[in-house]
Each structure stands twice: as C-alpha cells, then as structure tokens.
Amino acid sequence: MRPIRALIIYFILVLFGGALLAPWLWHLAQLASHLATNHFEPFSTLTAKLANAPFHRFLDRSFLLLALVGIWPLMRSLGATSWREVGLPSPYSQGKKLWAGLALGLLSMAFVVGIEIGAGARFFNHDATAQQVLHAFFSALVSAAAVGLIEEILFRGALFGGLRKVLHWPFALALSSFIFAFVHFLGRADISSPVEWNSGLILLPQLFDLRALFPGFLSLTLVGVLLALAYQRTGNLYFSIGMHIAWVFVLRIFAMLTTESSATVSGFWGSGKMIDGWLTFLVLVVTLIIFQFLPLQKRPPYTISK
C-alpha cells in the first residue's frame, strides 16, 4: 500500500503547505511592489499588478508550486526511476498519438462552442481588437501546453500509474478521476480581512462550492476518465497530453473572446468556464463513446503489486 500512502502524504502537503505558503507569497509581492516603486521604477507597474491580485490567486499559485516541486519525489516514492515509467518515453514516433489527441479534443470542444454560438447562448466579442485576439490566442496556447503537460504527468502518470500498481486498473481509473475532479472543483473564494499567516487555512473550507456540484463535478470526473483511458489504451501519455492541451486551449479562448447572452439559461449552457454546463457534459459522454471505437493500441491490464 506504499503508493497510496505516498499519494495521501503528497496531497496533504500540497493542500496545507500551499495554504501556509500563500500568505508569505502575498507579503513578498507587497514588498516587491514597495521596493520597485521606490528604487526600481521601470518594474513598478508589473509589481503593482502582482501585489493587487486577489489573495486566492496566491493560494492557487502556492498549490501549483508545491505540486510541481513534489512531482519528482512522488514519482520516486511510487517506484518510478525514469520518465518512461510515468508514461513519457522518447517522443520519437509518438507524434500520431499527440496529434490524434489534439484532434479529438479540439473537435469535441469546438462542437460545444458551435452549438452555443449558433443557439445564441454566447456570442463573440466583436469589440476585441486584432492585438487582443492574438494575445488571447498565444496566452491560451502557452497556458494549455503547460497545464496539459504538468497535469498529465501528475494525475495520469503519477496518480493513476501509482494506484494501478496496487488496485485493479478500473478502480485506479475511477479513484484518480475522482481526485482529479475534486482538485479542479476548488472555487475562487477570497478573504476581506487583512492577510495573516493563517489566511490560507481559513480560506480552505470556502474553496468547495457545492452549488456547482452538478454538472461541473460530473464533467470533470468524465474528463479524468477519458484521459486515464487514453493512457491505459495507448501505453503512454502523448494522446492524453494532446487531448488535454486542446481542451484547455478552447476553454481559455472561449472564456476570453465570448460573452454570455442574458437571455439564456446558464444551467444548460454553462458559463464562460464551459465545463459547468450540461451541454458540455453530454458532448463529453458522446466523446467517450467515440473514443471506445478509435483504433488505438490495446493495453493489457496491469498486475497488482504484492
């Protein structure tokens, strides 16, 4: 049961360690802004923008920072001694899997965008300049590439890969998908009082927004199932990475360049997040069905470690 113990310790350290680290990062941003204003004026605008960011952004970054720092120790504790063992063999000859994942991800989310735009649930922001569109495109692309790679290594390579060493892979897939959805289910609560050393801990219980349980949590769980199935069937993470990058890219572009129509019912269409609407959930269900018929390499079930 060593993999499960290692995973529990990892997530506890990320969650509570991030909550304790966030106030320090916030105070560091205030100090940097003060120093830049008085001694390094060319950087004052940038540091002021950082210092004025809401506290929950520092909490998010703290979680991400500790998650990144802990990935390699986590993989070592799970018995992985190389990138191949967490689903990242040499990219040579893996291009087809990566592009296939990108194509499926883009087509599925583009279908959601097309329906929402066509039905008048959302509309493109025609006031956006060419520079804003270009900035949104490259910002979404960079963000999607980083998120897709990091999260697939963590949630599929380390988490799912570690769990299936001690559990039958369908159970490992279900549990890892649930954890994936739970982590992404965290809300954007903030504090109104001055930031103290325990502000992150105080904010933790407020991050769980039960009002968005359906269909948001179901959709995120289904996303985790699709990505883990792709890893299981292809034998590595390249298809999963491609699909994840495509999804995040479309979601970011959708949020930045479209506006919700006031005449629509958001429960079905969802908000700018897209993932919180029943339409996206239904499209993900169809995507899962289509995925089962794709001619991907079959992966034999993993044996359970003794």
PyMOL commands that set and color helices and strands:
alter all, ss='L'
color gray80, all
select helices_A, chain A and resi 2-39+41-51+55-77+83-86+95-118+130-163+169-184+199-207+210-234+238-257+266-269+278-292
alter helices_A, ss='H'
color red, helices_A
select strands_A, chain A and resi 122-124+258-260
alter strands_A, ss='S'
color yellow, strands_A
deselect
rebuild
show_as cartoon
